[in-house]
Amino acid sequence: MIVRFLLFFLLSCLFACSEDEPVVKVDMSRVESVAPPGTTEAITYAYLPQYSHSVSFERHRRLLEYLRHKTGLSLRQIFPNTFAEHIKMVERGEIDISFTNPFVYISLARLGSEAFARIVEADTGADFQGQVIVRADNPAINRLEDCRGKRLIAVDPNSAGGYLYPMGLFYDHGITRQDFHEVSFATGSGGRQEAVVLAVYAGAYDVGTIRKGTLDVVRDKIDLDQIRVLAESRPYPGWVYSARKGFDPVARDKIAKAMLGLQISNHDHAKILSAAGMIDIIPARDEDFRPIRDLISRLHLNENAQ
């Protein structure tokens, strides 16, 4: 066996080299460092974890592919587990481009982030709403005032549609947080909108607050006939793209230009926008979110609510 191996090795060397091939001299005294594959820096892009990470990935995968192709920039989607973690990661410079609700944007703006675009949705336009849900067969709750003394579950203290907007609606009906028997927030990494619906569906809580559109996401998980939308908030400015403090303005402008160039009338663009739950992306300025700041002030909420 050893003899056969040595014979094979010698034949391989003979066929690998020939007298016609030029000799390449290697100067080992000159060494240059080369970055290993996979370590190239990329612009980080994060979608606030209102839904599960798999939903977030599928919604934005095509958009990131488009942005890479259109701008020539390297972008990588990352997945914070909670709203608070998302804010902390922006503060530490670990998220360059954020796609968040406007309530979280207010916190990011305090850290120096700058809004540059916001989305238009098919059913609500450039604004969106929160919803108050209950079980359809709950005879004790037929109007907002019936929610006093009940157990309420919300998405997150930093959720706009899933907390802030419905609380504004309750406030307009003379109901404050102290009027509930209990106010809890969904736990776990991502998927918190879905968790609120499931908690109400299971009867663990009497009342839930979610952003409008969430029920469509859980349509294949539960019997939606068992859920009743008790009320909806007024529309407020919708989801926003912002760049963290210190992010390269040239790269930001390239990304913004590519986003604003998406047209729903273009077949390929329509697939990108539809997957992300949008029909258009429009320019945004910090001033667009004054109604959010007014609501925060009216509810006496700290802008960095956790």
Buried (B, 14 or more C-beta within 10 A) or exposed (E): EEEEEEEEEEEEEEEEEEEEEEEEEEEEEEEEEEEEEEEEEBBBBBBBBBBBBEBBBEBBBBBBEBBBEBBEBEBBBBBBEBBBBBBBBBBEEBBBBBBBBBBBBBBBBEBBBBBBBBBBBEEBEBBBBBBBBBBEEBEEBEEBEBBBEBBBBBBBBBBBBBBBBBBBBBBEEEBEBEBBEEBBBBEEEBBBBBBBBBBBBEEEBBBBBBBBBBBEBBEEEBEBEBBBEBBBBEBBBBBBBBBBBEBEEEBBEBBBEBBBEBEBEEEEBBEBBBBBBBBBBEEBEBEBBEBBBEBBEEBEBEEEBE
